[in-house]
Structure formats: C-alpha cells, structure tokens
Amino acid sequence: MNVRGHRPHPDQEVSHPDPELGRLRATVAKLEEEAKGLRATVQDKTTTITSLQHDLDWARRSLEQSANTFKKLNRENASLIEKHRDAENLLMTRGIRLRLQNEFPIERQNCLGVSNQDHAAGNPSVVEAEWKQRLQLKEEEHKERLRQAREAYDKDIQNLAAKDRREREDQAAIHQKELEKQRNVTWKLDTDKAGLKNECKEKEAQIRQGEFSITRLEKNNRTLCQAYKAKVMRIRQLEESKAALEAFLGSRLTPRMIILAKIAAERVSRLDSNGSGDRFLQACTAQELSATSLDVPLEDDKLLRFTRDLHANSGKLEIGPSLDVQVCAVCKSPKFANTANTAGPNARLNEFPVPVRGVRPITRCCNTICSACLLRCITESLHASWFSNLGRSKWFKCPVADCDEFLDIPHVAELGNLLRRLGSPDVAAQIAIYERAVVLHNALEPESLKCRPTRLALEKAAALHSRLISRNMMRSFFDPSVQSSQPDEEGKIPQFTAGPIRMFDVDHEDGKLSVPIFMKFLRRKTVATGRRCSGCSEVWCDLDFTTIGEWIETCKGFTGDWMWKILVFPEKLAGSCGHEIDHCNNCLAEHMKVKLEELGRGVADNMPCPSEGCNRKLEYQEVMLYGDRESLIKYDKYLLLNSITALPNFRWCGRGACGNGQLYEEDDELITCDECGFAMCYRHQIPFHRGLTCEQYDSQREHGDPSYKQTQEWISKNSKPCPGVGCGVNITKGEACFHMTCVSCGHEFCWECLASWANINPEPGRYRASAHTVNCFFRTSRLMPTQIMGMSIDDALGDGE
C-alpha cells in the first residue's frame, strides 16, 4: 500500500560523516591557529618598528634642535664677546681717566712741593719735566696692565670655544651611532616582517584550499544525508499509516474505514498474485460520496446498504493507485489524496490541497497537511498571529508543531486563491479580515511607534487585548462597527486605520513591560452616560464598566499604573476620598502644577484634593501617578528640601528671589548657591563678608559695626515674622496687596495685624472684618486687604482711597 506521512523526528535523523572531511577540518584548524600566531607576531613586529621609528624621528628632531640651539648660542656668544670687549675698552678708558684725575692732584702736589723748593732755588723747568715724566710712566703702566688682561681674556675665550666644540663633536658622534643602530634594527625588523607576511600568505592559501575541500565534501555529505533522511521518512510514514489504520478500523465503522479496508485488501491481493495487473476497487456512486461525508457515522441498515452499493456499482468510483492514503502531520489522521490530480470521482474524495502547475508549494517544509487543518490554521492566524512576527511580510506560521517555517502567502491575491482551493465557505469575509490585520500589523512596526515592542511585550499585549475583548470592554479588532461605512464629503468610504496606539507600563515578574494598546477599540460610555469635569467643564466618556471593582478584576494579572492612566478620571482617588471624582486627569495634573508654583515647597507635604469640600491630602503615590513630568521634578525637589531642612549643615540661599537650599560642608566659610551662584557666609547665613574671616567679622560686629545696627533696624522695620505654627521666617512686603502668603510654610495672613486668612475669609465670597485684631486698619475700614496695594497703609491710601 502506497502510504506517505510527515517527516521523522529530529532525534532519529542519521547522517554519515566522511573521515576525510574530519581530517581536513583538523588540518585547516591547525593552519588557522598557525596563521593566527603569525598574524600576532607580525602585529608585534609592526608595533616594535613603529615604536623604533618614532624614537628615531624623535632623535633626529632632538639632534636638529640641538644643532639649531648650538648655532644660536654661538651667535649669542659672539655678540656677547663683542659687547664685552667694547665695555672693557670703555671701562678701561674711563678708569685711566679717573685714575689720572685722582692721581693728578697728588702728583701735582708732590711736584709743587718740589717745585717750590726748586723755585726757591730758581729751577722751575726741572719741576715741569719731572711731572710730565711721572705721568707718562703711569700711563704706560696702565696700558701694559690692560694689554695683559685682554690677552688673558682672549685665551680664556679660545679655551671655552675649543671645549664647547669638542663636546658638540662628541655628542654628534653619539647621535650618529644611535641613528646607525636604530637603522640596523629597523632594517632587520622590516626583513622579518616581510618574511612573516609571505609565510602568512602561504598559510592563508592553504586555508582557502582546505576550506574549498571542506565545502565540496560537506555538499556531498548533505546530499547523502538528505537521501538517507528521505528513506527514513518514507519508512516512518509507512509505519505511522499502518498504526493509524489499525487504530482507526477498531472504532465505529464509517465510509472512510470501508474504503481503507478495500484499498488494503486490493493491495494485499495484488501482492499475493505477484502483481498480475492493476485492478480498481469499486465503491458507491460519486453523487452519494464526497470528502465531507467520509466521517459520517452510519447506522446498521445504512452501513449494509452502503456496503452492498460499494460492491454492486463497480466502475463508477475508481479506487486504486490514483487514490492514495496520506497521514496529515497536524491531526495525525489518514486521509485520501488524489495523486493523479485529474477530474473525476476521486477528485471529490481528495482531502489535501491540489497542487497547481507553476505555483510554489504553500509550505516550505516536507510535511503533508490536509486541507481542513491548513484552513483552520489560516483562520486562526488571521485573528491572532498578526500581533507578533514584526518585520515579516509573511506571518502565517506552519501548523506543524515542530516546524519553524512560515506559509508562503506573500499578498492578498495569493491568500484568496489558496482559500478557494481549500474550499473556504466565505472567502470575501476572510480577505476583509486579512486586509484589516495587515493594517494592524503595520501599525506595530517601529516606523509607527517610537520604540519597537519586545517579543514578551507583544505576547503580553495580545493576552491583555484578549482579556479586554472577552470582558466586553474592548471591541473586536474585526468588528465592522469600528470603521465608519458612511462616505465622506468627497463621496469616498474612509479607509480603515488602526487609530492611536499608546504605550503603557505593565507589571511583569520583577520588572515592567512597555505594552502597546489600541485606544480606538476601547468601549466607552455614551454621551448620555458621560461625566462632566468641574474643572474644564468638558463632558468625558470614560471606559464602559459598572464599578471600579469590575475594572480591577478585569485587569487582574495585568496590573500596573496603566490601569489608572488609561481612564479619563482619577478613579484611584475615590477609595480614599470617599466622594465622586469630579475632576479629569488633565485638570488634576494642572491643579497640582498650579499649587506647586503658587505655594512652593510648603504644599509638597500638603497637596490638597481638587474637589470642593474635600480636605484630604494626596499621597505620594497619587501625585506621582497623575502629575506631569515638570511638576513631578519640582515635587520631588520640594520633598527633598523639606526632609533636609532640619539638618545642621543645611542653609537657605540668601538671595530672596532664589528660594533654593542645600547641604554644605561645615568647614567652609564661603558657600555658594548651586542655583543662582549667590555667595554667603556659612556661619552667619548672610552675604559673604569679603576681606574678613568669621572671627574678624564677629569681633568687628561686637565692637560696634555701624551697618549691623542699621541692618537690624531695617529688618525690624520692614519685615515681620511669619505667624504660621513653627515657622517664624522673616517676611518683607512688596508693592502688592496686604494679603500675604509665606513661601516657606504656605500660611496666609493679613500684613497689618498678622491675623490668619482662614478666619478672615473662611470660604469663597465670605469676608469677616471682625477677624482682624482691634488696632488693625481693616477691622474698621470698608476696604479689604486685597483691594489696596503698597508698601504701607499710608502709601496705599496716598493714591486715593
């Protein structure tokens, strides 16, 4: 009996390795190791040559610099010698003159002493001649000394020049020897490098030859393995078909079983008669039997009639070599295949896709799949498989369990032809589903989203959408009501679009997954059941669920902040506040932003609920859930400041418009604000006293610094301590109204009497003048603190009440 089935299990596949192939692989591996070592040696030699070349270049540059420096020094030395000689001549000339000037009076006096005697004796010419002779002797003596000094100096200069010349010659000889040595080493390394390169080329040629031999042997080996696998698969298919038939015939009889028994009996009879000729088993008429009625159970009377009809109506239904039995690789059932691919009664019994000439097979693997399993696989893939396999135009996976191939369905026309060949009852509807699935599939590509979802994220997203659809909180992706069928103003039917896709973080094991959610398909309440926001006065239609408990139960297994952020109203606050939520998420975020801007860090620990009449303070998790990014950064900063304010090394910035504070080192006297760069003193917390240390500043202040008293008077006159509980920060008033708010603690009060604003204005529209103190101007005036502006009451009333 000619029986075929699916391919054998991979654990039982056998191959025949070639021993020559193993030896070649070992030789190639050895050659590769040797080539790798040679390449490393060449690289080391190249590095050494490069280093020596750099040293050689450096020595050449050093020699040139030394030569230039020596020439420069020679020129400077010659110039200095010339200047020295001129200076010596000048100094000697001036020295002779000075000595003559200094010695002339003495000599003249001596001569005059003699001349007086001689004059008394009556010989004046003798005195004059003696004086001139002495002067001449002195001048010759000085000239002789000058000549001897000049000769000694010239001799010293010549000795220095000769010594310097010898040193230069020795240094040049040393440099020349070093250059010759480096040239010899470089030449040797170049020779070794060239030899290693040639050896590497030879090894690489041997490797290429070995790789070519390996490729040829692997190709031959693959051919032999494929032939062997085909034989093993054929044997396996025959064995499975035999087992399936034995198990199948043991159950309740059906027309399929009867035909299978007839085929088996005919094949056995032909084997017993040594193949004496082809025979055809005859069965019922073609009008009574088709592929869809093969598995219909028969009653006893119908079974008897069908059996008689099968034997009586010979020649109408051909059962023989053209009607084969094949085992489906998916359902593991034996089914009929018309191997002749010709029209006739057997064509109606065919249960496998009919191959078309010139058309590629549907599956790339060698598995045999019946039409029913293939149609069921395509139908299921149309609804689910598009959510994964991003980046692939063909995302219909082969239905065989151990196969990783995809069905060859490149476009919608090929899908339509395949569905018709498989006998689909509604091809048009399945084509429409495919076209919509392609749009949804492309919407998940990185070109449409900011980031590509991971495989786990897509699996999580598919499960989440299935949960929402099953709980009726999301429409099916293929619901016709999602897309409008009405023409637009130009008369065209709008094309289907996936709509906006938002990425939400969903809890997954120990972390989070960024999961895409199609917002267009969520079921929302109608306008009639919508809710109006008291902040923006807009009517919003939130997700359609009855109670918040129902929504939490729906999201079980998919927890995370997304289940609250996807809602229009902050429903998470309802359980803590105890009232109906009347502010949308946008208005809640704006409310927190305004409070942080107006009240600063004082509101960080006391963020109020925006609903009127609710005195509850929002928790940290609630603020982090519904606040925008800018507000959250500011909120965290204020919380940090509030937590470190009590530390001893914390200091506020001394510049009033800054409002920053930070921690400093206690040893630093001068500290600088990181926000505005304001410099101040760590100990005194005032603008830094430049030119004075803290001790000097304290001493000067204790002994009567005039500016210190004026500063204290100005502070006392122009500032007031905040009346808030535990605050006491000095506050100065500007040109605005007399309703004050402390930026440190957020306490509101009247500037004139420091009365609490909560008592003055207990609720919107209600003003109590009696809440001011007795001597306050606003207690008896018809004016309110918010109606006049100025530094003081006099300044405010000066413009006219």
Secondary structure, 3 states (H helix, E strand, C coil): CCEECCCCCHHHCCCCCCHHHHHHHHHHHHHHHHHHHHHHHHHHHHHHHHHHHHHHHHHHHHHHHHHHHHHHHHHHHHHHHHHHHHHHHHHHHHHHHHHHHHHHHHHHHHHHHHHHHHHHHCCHHHHHHHHHHHHHHHHHHHHHHHHHHHHHHHHHHHHHHHHHHHHHHHHHHHHHHHHHHHHHHHHHHHHHHHHHHHHHHHHHHHHHHHHHHHHHHHHHHHHHHHHHHHHHHHHHHHHHHHHHHHHHHCCCCCHHHHHHHHHHHHHHHHHHCCCCCCCCECCCCCCCCCHHHCCCCCCHHHHHHHHHHHHHCCCCCCECCCEEEEECCCCCCEEEEECCCCCCHHHHHCCCCCCCCCCCCCCCCCCCCCHHHHHHHHHHHHHHHHHCCCCCCCCCECCCCCCCCECCCCCHHHHHHHHHHHCCCCHHHHHHHHHHHHHHHHHCCCCCCCCCCCHHHHHHHHHHHHHHHHCCCECCCCCHHHCCCCCCCCCCCCCCCCCCEEEEEEEECCEEEEEEEEHHHECECCCCCCEECCCCCCEECCECCCCHHHHHHHCCCCCCCHHHHCCCCCHHHHHHHCCCCCCCHHHHHHHHHHHHHHHHHHHCCCCECCCCCCCCECCHHHHHHHCCHHHHHHHHHHHHHHHHCCCCCEEECCCCCCCCEEECCCCCCEEECCCCCCEEECCCCCECCCCCCHHHHHHHHHCCCHHHHHHHHHHHHHEEECCCCCCCCEEECCCCECEEECCCCCCEEECCCCCEHHHHCCECCECCHHHCCCCCHHHHCCCCCCCCECCCHHHHHHCCC
